[in-house]
């Protein structure tokens, strides 16, 4: 019998024994055909590949991620991800949907890609309710029913609205969950369940939410898994302490390694493979880390044709010199070589093409000096302040006394930064103000339209002049990420498509974003992931206090918090 390809002299990962075995692997019509010792003796092929003792593992599967976090469309992401061995993803496109609604998701699903890209329906657009944030798009029951018919849709994306899930039986998210359970009872339902335990966790799970991808602690991992919840481990959860819980309790069947968000500059260096490497470094055995990034995620999403190297499965695989490093010597998709070590990340043969309206979606007026002055009467004001952490995206609310000078809040002398969110969809013109501690230590400003999840225009700075420069530039370039200092834009990553993605090569975007990241550091911003930390200051489902175009909010209660608590 003749097959398309035979690979010899290779150590094949057996997903069911969780160990490597010397095998010959035959491929026919894009699928694995035969895996066994001496298989090549009974089969014929014009293409026999000597793997030179390399290791063969299934292509990596990322079941919780957002393509838009890499600031590129699917066709460009596919090229980049494949170079790192990621052959299948399940993308929750709630960023592009927050900006453009179902039309945004349709444009993503219509793009042709070599990587297999499936989608989770964005369940939380907006992430909370329209009363708390303004978005360009909206997902309701009707939109969910429409998307359920698409063959690329296989899951419900992360349900995030804590109050709506736990306390309000008539909330939109409850209606969406009920619709999914009625129409697609076997569809996986993803959750956003940070710092939720005990009775509240039971309430989440009672509504059908069966997975969580948020930042974990040893205690949360044990409680959630022992309660029956599937855990998706993103980078910040891959700590030695967390992995000890997984290893000591043999939790491998109930965990998958995911990325959630990888920025453009990080994507140049790696993707899910880097997180697998981190898990190994944190104490997870190599074979189990591979298992949690291939077969476990495949099973979670109901895939019946990938995640293992067995007859009949898709011939998606990686050849590695050393599995512990997760650096690919070669990557194969459906039996075809798509990347070999040393190759540059390629650009799609056809440039991504979106509707004309996607390239002019930032409908803000340019700000002036007065837009960053806050009028308050009195001698001093006790203000509610967002205090950010150096690790992770959680915040806390603290109170600080700010002097009042000539009828205005003298925030510039306070050691705090002013943060301003401006509605950018041309719906209301809302502008909200807040103060941030542990943000910038130098004079300057940061600005973006990549503001989780509503993606309104957000600027933060320590001088009015730099805030004006940053905001004006964002309006001028129709969105992006930038820093300003001494009234000059010093770094800029334009994101022309919806203010959140670009059609430039990933190498260009990555370099631009790297310069923005360095610009933030130069201004004194300190966080393990500066870009994500700033972008999530506007995410009203991530504890504990965040800001939208509607104001400051306590995340858990969804109560609006006044900037000025007391006048003295």
TORDO-242531 format. One line per 4 residues: number of its first residue (from 1); for each residue x, y, z of C-alpha. Coordinates in Angstrom, 1 decimal, m for minus. Example, Ala and Ser with C-alpha at 12.3 -4.5 7.8 and 13.67 -1.06 7.14 Angstrom:
BEGIN
1) 12.3,m4.5,7.8 | 13.7,m1.1,7.1
END
This chain:
BEGIN
1) 0.0,0.0,0.0 | 1.2,3.5,m0.8 | 1.0,6.4,1.6 | 1.9,10.0,1.2
5) 4.7,10.3,3.8 | 6.6,8.0,6.2 | 8.6,9.4,9.1 | 11.2,7.2,10.6
9) 13.8,7.3,13.4 | 11.4,9.3,15.6 | 10.3,9.3,19.2 | 6.5,9.5,19.2
13) 4.5,10.8,22.1 | 1.8,8.3,23.1 | m1.0,10.4,24.7 | m2.5,7.4,26.3
17) 0.6,6.0,28.0 | 2.0,9.5,28.4 | 5.5,8.5,27.2 | 7.7,8.6,24.1
21) 8.2,5.5,22.0 | 10.4,4.8,19.0 | 7.9,4.4,16.1 | 7.5,4.9,12.3
25) 4.6,7.1,11.4 | 2.8,6.9,8.1 | 0.6,9.7,6.8 | m2.2,9.5,4.2
29) m4.5,12.3,2.9 | m3.6,14.6,5.8 | m4.2,12.1,8.5 | m2.1,9.7,10.5
33) m2.5,6.2,9.0 | m0.1,3.9,10.8 | 2.0,4.3,13.9 | 4.3,1.4,14.7
37) 7.7,m0.2,14.7 | 8.7,m1.3,11.2 | 5.5,0.2,9.7 | 7.6,1.5,6.8
41) 8.5,m2.1,5.7 | 4.9,m2.8,4.7 | 4.1,0.6,3.2 | 5.4,2.5,0.2
45) 6.0,6.2,m0.1 | 7.8,8.6,m2.4 | 8.5,10.8,0.7 | 10.4,9.1,3.6
49) 11.7,11.5,6.2 | 14.4,10.6,8.7 | 13.6,12.5,11.9 | 17.1,12.0,13.2
53) 15.9,10.9,16.6 | 13.8,14.0,17.1 | 10.7,13.8,19.3 | 7.2,14.0,17.7
57) 4.3,15.5,19.6 | 0.8,16.5,18.5 | 0.2,20.0,17.3 | m0.6,22.3,20.3
61) m4.2,23.2,20.9 | m5.1,26.6,22.6 | m8.7,26.4,23.7 | m8.9,29.8,25.4
65) m7.5,32.8,23.6 | m8.3,36.1,21.9 | m6.6,36.6,18.5 | m7.1,40.4,18.9
69) m4.7,40.5,21.8 | m2.0,39.9,19.3 | m3.3,43.0,17.4 | m3.5,41.1,14.1
73) m6.4,39.5,12.2 | m6.7,35.6,12.0 | m4.7,35.2,8.7 | m1.7,36.9,10.1
77) m2.0,35.2,13.5 | m2.2,31.8,11.8 | 1.2,32.3,10.1 | 2.8,33.4,13.4
81) 1.2,30.7,15.6 | 2.1,27.9,13.3 | 5.8,28.8,13.6 | 5.5,28.0,17.3
85) 3.7,24.7,16.8 | 0.1,25.8,17.5 | m2.1,24.1,14.9 | m5.6,24.5,16.4
89) m7.2,27.3,18.5 | m10.6,28.1,19.9 | m10.8,31.9,19.8 | m13.2,34.1,21.7
93) m13.5,37.1,19.4 | m15.2,39.3,22.0 | m12.8,42.2,21.3 | m13.7,42.7,17.6
97) m17.3,42.0,18.5 | m17.3,44.7,21.2 | m16.3,47.1,18.5 | m18.4,45.9,15.5
101) m20.9,43.3,16.7 | m21.6,40.1,14.8 | m20.2,41.7,11.6 | m16.8,41.8,13.3
105) m16.9,38.1,14.1 | m18.2,37.2,10.6 | m15.1,39.0,9.1 | m12.8,36.9,11.3
109) m14.6,33.6,10.5 | m14.5,34.4,6.7 | m10.7,34.7,6.6 | m8.8,31.8,5.2
113) m6.1,30.3,7.4 | m3.8,27.3,7.4 | m4.3,27.0,11.2 | m7.6,25.5,12.2
117) m9.4,28.3,14.0 | m12.7,27.6,15.7 | m14.7,30.1,17.7 | m16.5,30.6,21.0
121) m19.5,32.9,20.8 | m18.8,36.0,22.8 | m21.2,35.7,25.7 | m20.5,39.1,27.3
125) m20.7,42.0,24.9 | m20.7,44.3,26.7 | m18.8,42.5,29.5 | m21.3,43.7,32.0
129) m24.5,45.7,31.0 | m24.9,48.8,28.7 | m25.6,50.9,31.8 | m22.0,50.3,32.9
133) m20.1,50.7,29.6 | m20.6,51.7,26.0 | m19.7,49.4,23.2 | m19.9,49.5,19.5
137) m21.5,46.0,19.2 | m23.9,44.0,21.2 | m24.6,40.3,21.6 | m28.1,39.2,22.7
141) m30.1,36.1,22.4 | m30.9,36.7,18.8 | m27.2,37.1,17.9 | m26.3,34.0,19.8
145) m29.0,32.0,17.9 | m27.6,33.3,14.6 | m24.0,32.4,15.5 | m24.9,28.9,16.7
149) m25.6,27.9,13.1 | m22.0,28.6,12.0 | m19.9,25.5,11.6 | m16.8,27.1,13.1
153) m18.7,27.9,16.4 | m18.1,25.2,19.0 | m18.3,26.8,22.4 | m19.7,29.7,24.4
157) m17.1,32.2,25.3 | m16.3,33.3,28.8 | m19.3,34.4,30.8 | m18.1,37.3,32.9
161) m21.0,39.3,34.4 | m20.8,38.2,38.1 | m23.9,40.0,39.2 | m26.0,38.9,36.2
165) m24.9,35.2,36.7 | m25.2,35.0,40.4 | m28.0,37.4,41.4 | m30.3,38.3,38.5
169) m32.5,35.5,37.1 | m33.6,37.8,34.2 | m30.2,39.0,33.2 | m29.1,38.8,29.6
173) m26.3,36.4,30.4 | m28.7,34.1,32.1 | m30.9,34.2,29.0 | m27.8,33.4,26.8
177) m26.8,30.5,29.0 | m30.4,29.1,28.9 | m30.4,29.4,25.1 | m27.2,27.5,24.7
181) m28.3,24.8,27.1 | m31.5,24.4,25.2 | m30.2,24.6,21.6 | m26.7,23.0,22.1
185) m26.8,21.0,25.4 | m23.4,19.5,24.9 | m21.6,22.7,24.0 | m18.8,23.7,26.4
189) m19.5,26.9,28.3 | m16.5,28.9,29.4 | m16.4,31.1,32.5 | m14.5,34.1,33.9
193) m14.5,33.2,37.6 | m11.9,35.2,39.5 | m11.7,35.1,43.3 | m15.0,33.2,43.4
197) m15.4,30.4,45.9 | m17.9,28.7,48.2 | m21.5,29.3,47.6 | m20.8,31.8,44.8
201) m18.8,29.2,42.9 | m21.7,26.8,43.3 | m24.1,29.5,41.9 | m21.7,30.0,38.8
205) m21.6,26.2,38.2 | m25.4,25.8,38.7 | m25.9,28.1,35.7 | m23.9,25.6,33.5
209) m20.4,27.3,33.6 | m17.9,24.4,33.6 | m14.5,26.1,33.1 | m12.4,29.0,34.4
213) m9.2,30.5,32.9 | m8.6,33.4,35.3 | m5.6,33.9,37.7 | m5.4,31.0,40.1
217) m4.1,30.3,43.5 | m3.3,26.8,45.0 | m6.5,27.0,47.0 | m8.7,28.0,44.1
221) m7.3,25.3,41.8 | m8.0,22.6,44.4 | m11.5,23.9,45.2 | m12.6,24.4,41.6
225) m11.3,21.1,40.3 | m12.6,19.1,43.3 | m15.9,20.9,42.7 | m16.0,19.7,39.1
229) m14.7,22.7,37.2 | m12.2,22.5,34.4 | m9.2,24.8,34.9 | m7.4,26.5,32.0
233) m4.0,27.7,33.1 | m2.8,31.0,31.7 | 0.7,32.3,32.1 | 0.3,34.1,35.4
237) m1.2,30.9,36.9 | 1.9,28.8,36.0 | 3.7,29.2,39.3 | 5.6,26.6,41.3
241) 3.0,26.7,44.0 | 0.1,26.2,41.6 | 1.8,23.4,39.7 | 2.5,21.6,43.0
245) m1.2,21.3,43.5 | m1.7,20.0,40.0 | 1.2,17.5,40.3 | 0.5,16.3,43.8
249) m3.1,15.7,43.1 | m2.7,14.3,39.6 | m5.0,17.0,38.2 | m3.7,16.6,34.6
253) m7.1,15.4,33.3 | m8.8,18.5,34.5 | m6.4,21.2,33.3 | m5.3,22.7,30.0
257) m2.6,25.2,29.4 | m3.8,28.2,27.5 | m2.6,31.7,26.6 | m5.7,33.9,26.9
261) m3.8,37.0,25.8 | m0.4,37.2,24.0 | 0.7,40.7,22.8 | 2.2,41.2,19.3
265) 5.8,41.7,20.6 | 5.5,38.5,22.7 | 4.1,36.5,19.7 | 7.4,37.0,17.8
269) 9.1,34.9,20.5 | 6.5,32.3,21.2 | 2.9,31.5,22.1 | 1.4,28.4,23.8
273) 4.7,26.6,23.5 | 6.2,29.2,25.9 | 3.5,28.6,28.5 | 4.1,24.8,28.2
277) 7.8,25.5,28.8 | 6.9,27.6,31.9 | 4.7,24.8,33.2 | 7.7,22.3,32.9
281) 10.0,24.8,34.6 | 7.4,25.1,37.4 | 7.6,21.4,38.1 | 5.1,19.7,35.7
285) 6.6,16.5,34.1 | 7.3,17.1,30.4 | 4.9,14.4,29.3 | 2.1,15.8,31.4
289) 2.7,19.3,30.2 | 2.4,18.0,26.6 | m0.7,16.1,27.5 | m2.3,19.3,29.0
293) m1.6,21.3,25.8 | m2.8,18.6,23.3 | m5.1,15.8,24.3 | m6.8,17.4,27.4
297) m7.8,20.6,25.6 | m9.0,18.5,22.6 | m11.2,16.5,24.9 | m12.5,19.5,26.7
301) m13.7,21.0,23.4 | m15.1,17.8,22.0 | m12.6,17.3,19.2 | m12.7,13.7,17.9
305) m9.9,14.1,15.3 | m6.9,15.8,16.9 | m4.7,16.0,20.1 | m3.0,12.7,19.7
309) m0.9,10.8,17.2 | m3.2,7.9,16.3 | m4.6,6.4,13.1 | m7.4,8.6,11.7
313) m6.5,11.8,13.5 | m5.3,14.9,11.7 | m1.6,14.8,11.0 | m0.8,17.9,12.9
317) 2.5,17.5,14.7 | 5.7,19.1,15.8 | 9.3,17.7,15.7 | 11.4,18.7,18.6
321) 15.0,18.2,19.5 | 14.2,18.6,23.2 | 10.6,18.5,24.5 | 11.5,20.5,27.6
325) 12.3,23.6,25.6 | 9.3,23.3,23.3 | 11.2,24.9,20.4 | 10.1,23.4,17.1
329) 12.5,21.9,14.6 | 9.6,21.5,12.2 | 5.8,22.0,12.2 | 3.4,20.0,10.1
333) m0.2,20.8,9.4 | m2.4,18.0,7.9 | 0.8,16.2,7.0 | 2.4,19.2,5.2
337) 5.5,21.1,6.4 | 4.5,24.6,7.3 | 7.5,25.7,9.3 | 11.1,24.7,9.9
341) 13.5,26.1,12.4 | 15.1,29.3,11.2 | 12.3,30.4,8.9 | 10.9,33.9,9.3
345) 7.2,34.3,10.1 | 5.5,34.6,6.8 | 2.9,37.2,5.7 | m0.4,35.9,4.1
349) m0.4,35.7,0.3 | m3.5,37.9,0.3 | m3.5,41.0,2.5 | m6.4,41.0,5.0
353) m9.4,43.0,3.8 | m12.1,44.4,6.0 | m15.1,46.7,5.3 | m14.2,50.4,4.8
357) m16.0,51.4,8.0 | m13.6,49.3,10.0 | m10.8,51.7,9.1 | m12.5,54.8,10.5
361) m14.2,53.8,13.7 | m12.9,56.2,16.3 | m15.5,59.0,16.5 | m14.0,61.2,19.2
365) m13.4,64.9,19.1 | m9.8,66.0,19.8 | m9.4,67.0,23.4 | m8.3,70.3,24.6
369) m6.5,71.5,27.8 | m9.8,72.1,29.7 | m10.9,68.5,29.1 | m8.4,67.3,31.6
373) m9.2,69.8,34.4 | m11.7,68.7,37.1 | m13.7,71.5,38.7 | m14.2,71.0,42.5
377) m15.1,73.6,45.1 | m13.4,73.5,48.5 | m9.9,73.2,50.0 | m9.2,69.5,49.5
381) m11.0,66.4,48.3 | m11.0,62.9,49.5 | m10.9,60.9,46.3 | m11.4,57.2,45.4
385) m8.3,56.0,43.7 | m7.5,52.9,41.6 | m4.4,51.3,43.1 | m2.7,48.9,40.6
389) m0.4,46.0,41.4 | 3.0,45.1,39.9 | 1.8,41.6,39.1 | m1.5,40.7,37.5
393) m4.5,42.9,36.6 | m6.3,43.1,39.9 | m6.7,46.5,41.5 | m7.9,47.9,44.8
397) m9.8,51.0,45.8 | m7.9,53.4,48.2 | m8.7,56.9,49.3 | m6.3,59.8,49.0
401) m6.7,63.4,49.9 | m6.0,65.7,46.9 | m5.6,69.5,47.2 | m8.0,71.8,45.4
405) m6.3,74.8,43.7 | m8.2,77.7,42.1 | m11.4,75.7,41.9 | m9.8,72.6,40.3
409) m8.6,69.3,41.6 | m4.8,69.6,41.7 | m4.1,66.0,40.7 | m0.9,67.0,38.9
413) 0.8,67.7,42.3 | m0.6,64.6,44.0 | 1.9,61.9,42.7 | m1.1,60.2,41.1
417) m2.0,59.9,37.4 | m5.2,61.0,35.9 | m7.0,58.4,33.8 | m9.7,59.4,31.3
421) m12.0,57.2,29.3 | m13.8,58.8,26.3 | m16.7,57.1,24.5 | m15.5,56.6,20.9
425) m18.5,55.2,19.0 | m20.3,58.5,18.5 | m23.2,57.3,20.7 | m23.1,59.5,23.8
429) m19.8,61.4,24.1 | m19.4,60.3,27.7 | m16.1,61.1,29.4 | m15.2,59.6,32.8
433) m12.3,60.5,35.1 | m10.3,58.6,37.7 | m7.0,58.7,39.6 | m4.4,55.9,39.6
437) m1.8,55.1,42.2 | 1.4,53.1,41.4 | 1.1,54.1,37.7 | 3.5,56.7,36.4
441) 6.5,58.2,38.2 | 7.6,60.4,35.4 | 5.9,63.2,33.5 | 4.1,61.9,30.4
445) 1.1,60.0,29.2 | 0.0,56.6,27.9 | m3.0,56.3,25.5 | m4.9,53.5,23.7
449) m8.1,52.4,22.1 | m7.2,48.8,23.0 | m9.1,49.1,26.3 | m10.7,45.9,27.6
453) m13.4,45.1,26.6 | m15.4,48.1,25.3 | m12.3,49.6,23.6 | m13.2,53.2,24.2
457) m10.4,55.8,24.0 | m8.4,55.7,27.2 | m5.5,58.0,28.3 | m3.6,58.2,31.5
461) m0.9,60.8,32.4 | 0.8,63.0,34.9 | 0.6,66.3,32.9 | m2.3,67.9,31.0
465) m0.1,68.8,28.1 | 0.9,65.2,27.5 | m2.6,63.9,27.9 | m3.8,66.3,25.1
469) m1.0,65.1,22.8 | m1.8,61.4,23.4 | m5.5,61.8,22.9 | m5.2,63.9,19.8
473) m2.8,61.4,18.2 | m5.1,58.5,18.9 | m8.0,60.3,17.2 | m5.7,61.3,14.3
477) m4.5,57.7,13.6 | m7.9,56.1,14.3 | m6.7,54.1,17.2 | m3.6,52.3,18.6
481) m1.2,52.3,21.5 | 1.2,55.1,22.3 | 3.2,57.0,24.9 | 4.0,60.8,25.0
485) 6.5,62.8,26.9 | 7.4,66.5,26.8 | 4.4,67.0,24.5 | 5.9,64.6,21.9
489) 4.7,61.2,20.9 | 7.7,59.0,21.6 | 6.3,55.6,20.7 | 3.3,54.5,18.7
493) 1.7,51.3,17.4 | m1.2,52.3,15.1 | m4.2,49.9,15.1 | m6.2,51.2,12.2
497) m8.7,48.3,12.0 | m11.3,49.0,14.7 | m8.6,50.6,16.9 | m7.6,47.2,18.0
501) m5.8,45.3,15.1 | m3.4,46.1,12.2 | m2.8,44.5,8.9 | 0.9,45.2,9.0
505) 3.3,42.3,9.3 | 3.6,40.9,12.8 | 7.3,41.9,12.8 | 6.4,45.5,12.3
509) 3.6,45.5,14.9 | 5.7,43.6,17.4 | 8.5,46.2,17.1 | 6.1,49.1,17.5
513) 4.5,47.6,20.5 | 7.9,46.7,22.0 | 8.8,50.4,21.7 | 5.5,51.3,23.4
517) 6.2,48.9,26.2 | 9.6,50.4,26.7 | 8.0,53.9,26.6 | 5.7,52.9,29.5
521) 8.6,51.5,31.5 | 10.5,54.8,30.9 | 7.5,56.7,32.3 | 7.7,54.5,35.5
525) 5.0,52.0,34.8 | 5.8,48.8,36.6 | 3.9,45.5,36.0 | 4.8,42.0,34.8
529) 2.8,42.8,31.6 | 2.6,46.6,31.2 | 0.3,46.5,28.2 | m2.2,44.1,29.7
533) m2.2,45.9,33.0 | m3.0,49.3,31.5 | m5.6,47.8,29.1 | m7.5,46.1,31.8
537) m7.9,49.2,34.0 | m11.1,49.6,31.9 | m12.4,46.1,32.4 | m15.3,46.2,34.8
541) m15.3,42.4,35.5 | m11.8,42.2,36.8 | m11.5,42.9,40.5 | m11.7,45.2,42.2
545) m12.2,48.8,40.9 | m12.2,49.7,37.2 | m13.2,52.7,35.0 | m15.3,52.8,31.8
549) m16.8,55.7,29.9 | m19.7,55.7,32.4 | m17.4,56.2,35.5 | m15.6,54.3,38.3
553) m17.2,51.0,39.3 | m16.9,48.4,42.1 | m16.6,45.2,40.1 | m18.3,42.8,42.4
557) m21.4,44.9,43.2 | m21.4,46.9,40.0 | m21.9,50.0,42.1 | m20.8,53.3,40.7
561) m18.1,54.9,42.8 | m17.7,58.7,42.9 | m14.3,60.1,42.1 | m14.7,62.7,44.9
565) m16.0,61.0,48.1 | m15.8,64.0,50.4 | m14.9,67.7,50.2 | m12.9,69.3,53.0
END
